[in-house]
Amino acid sequence: MDSYKHIETTVGEYVAAHYSRPVEVGVGRNTGAAVLLQKAGIGIRCTDVKVVFVPEGIPFRVDDVFSPDLSWYEGADVIYAIRPGVEMVPPLIELAKTLNCDLLVYHLGFESYGHGAEKIECGVTLHRYVRASGNSE
């Protein structure tokens, strides 16, 4: 299996098993996780800083995490990003804290943002930088 597809599938499966209202930030051209969530009947929403193609039926909005439109993320129980630039992690953390939702990040290769993330091994390594209050998982 293509390594990107494996990563997206694994992240999508983890999110599908643990959350019901996810938002993917920085979806880009790799929509595998979002498609998996959509097919599972989970109301996924996606963003990117530029217009990108997402499959029909997946809500998409151009949004910049450095100046997010909070209304787009309202009600999310998790924000996740697959291979975001490490400079995106601090504003993602702030966004998740503001919304009181979890933040999951799959980092590119050896990259990480070294500020206390909980590691989740689920076939790939996810970093949970924010855990919503009330989430006891």
Beta strands, then each sheet from edge to edge (+ up, - down):
strand 1: 22-25
strand 2: 45-48
strand 3: 60-62
strand 4: 78-82
strand 5: 102-106
strand 6: 118-121
strand 7: 125-130
sheet 1: 3+ 2+ 1+ 4+ 5+ 7- 6+
end
